[in-house]
Amino acid sequence: MPRRFFRKFAFKRHHVSEQWFMTPFRHLLHDHNLWGIRRRTVVPAFAIGLFIAFMPTPGHTLTAALLALGLRINIPVAALTTWVSNPVTMGPMYYFAYRFGRSLLDTPLRQFKFEMSWDWVTHTFVTIWQPMLLGCIILGATAALVGYVTLDLLWRSSIADYKSRKQDSRRDRES
């Protein structure tokens, strides 16, 4: 089931490599591991995407795609998984990461409101970056680990179910 699910949303390698902005990377994009729907490449890409989604940096999709390229894992899955962090979820994710990091570092609580603006970064973020970054790293690593284990177990159980159904159908035909 996971393979069929991911195949629905898979990018076609030749469509991506024909884009004008991919010209410098075209020679790197011929590796089948970067596009194939296999457990070995999709599950780690999913985990990397979740980890990058928790980082308080811009360019999540590009960062995940470049990291996937370097690690030779599925680029589209890594890039799309970063969309867990979107304008609706960013505020709660980063606020919870700040609270978690603050409790680990035992720093005083500072009241703030999350905004996607340069003013917020230059005035508010500089005062809360340490607990927020620690919380983001720990929560990102936890989300990546949970995502990796969960998707891997789902994938393996799907394969086991498929094989058992196939064996049952063979037995039925033979009897």
N, C-alpha and C positions, 0 to 999 in steps of 0.2 A: 503493500500500500504506500509507504513513504516514497518509493521510487516513482510510482505512477503520479502521486501528488506533486512531487517536485518537477516531474517532466512536463506537467501542464504549464508551469510558469518558467520553464527553462529558456534562456536566451540562445539564439542560434549564433554560433561562433562566427560564421562567415558574414552575418549581418552586422555584428559589432565591429569586426576587423575592417570592414569596408568604409566605416565612418572616417571622415577627414581628420578628426582629432585623435584617432588611434594610430595614425601613420607611424609615429616613433616607436610604438609598442607592437606593431603588426607582427614582427618576427618572433615575439615572445608568446603570442596568442595561439599558436598552433598545437600546444600541448593539450592532449585530451583530458588530462586530470583537471584542468582549469574549468572545463565545461561539462564533464561527464557527471551523470547522476549515479554515483556509487557511494556506498556507505563510507568508504575510506576518505573520500574528499568532501562529502556533504556535511557529515557530522562535525568534523573540526571547523569547517567554514561557518556553520551555525553558531558554534561556541565563540569563535573569534568575533563574529558580528555582534553577539550579545555583549561581549566584553567591551568592544569599541563603543557600543551604544551608550554605555554608562560613563564614558569619559567626557569631561566638560570642555571639549575642544570642538572647533568647527571642522567641517569636512569629514564627517563620519563615513559616508559612503566611499569617498575617495581613499581614505585611510584604510578601510577594510579591504577594498579592492586591491590596493598596492600590497598590503600584508598577505592577502590570499595569493597574489601573483608570486611573491617571494617564497611562500610556503608550499606553493604548487597544490593548492586546494581550490575548491569550487568558488570562482569569483562572484557569480550572480547571487549565490546563497549568502555569502559573507556580506556583500553590499546591501542586499535587501533586508537582511536581519537587523542591520543597524537602524532601520526605520521603526524599530520598537520605540526608539527615542524620537519623538516628534513634538511639535508645539503643544499638543495636549498633555503629553506625558512628561515632558522635560521638567516642568515646575515641581510636580510631586517627586520625581526621581531624584532630582538634585537637592530638594529640601530634606528628603529622608536620608540621603547620603550625608548631608551636612550634619543632621541630628545624630546619625550613627557615628560619624567621625568625631564629632564633638564629645560624645559620651566616652569614646575610646581614649581621646586625648585629655579628657577632663578639663576642657576649657569653658569659660563662661558663655552662656547663651546670648547671642546677639539676634535681635529681631530684624528681619529683612523680608523683602518681597522680591521674588524672582521676576526679572524682566529680560526680554531679549533686546538689549540695547547696549550701545557702547558706554553710555554713562553708568549703567549698572556694573559693567565689567571694571571700569576705572575707579569707581568709588566704593562699591559694595563688595565685589568679588575679592579685591585685594585684602580686605579685612577677614574674610572667611575661607580663603583658599586652602589652608592646611587641613582643617577638619573635613572640608568638602572633598578635597582630592583623596584623602585617605579613605573616606566613606565610599567614594566612587570606585576606587581600585578594589576594595574588599567586596563591595556589592557586585561590581562587574565580574570579578573572578568567581564569586558564588553563583551568579546567574549563568556564567559560561559553563561552570562545572555541572550545575543542575541541568542546563540545556543539553550539554554533551551526553550525560548519562541517560537522560530521559529519551532523547531522540535515538540514541544508540539502542536502548532497550526496545523502543517501539519498532525500530527497523529490524532488529533481530527477531522479535516476536512475529512480525509480519512475514519475514522469510520462513520462519519455522511453521507458521500457519499455512503458508502457501505450499511448502513442501509436504506437509501432512495431508492437505486436501488433494494434492497431486498423487500421493501414494494411495490414498483412499480411492480415488477414481481409477487408478490402475488395478487395484484389487477388485473393484466392482466389475471392471471389464473382463478380468481374467476369470472370475467366477461364473 
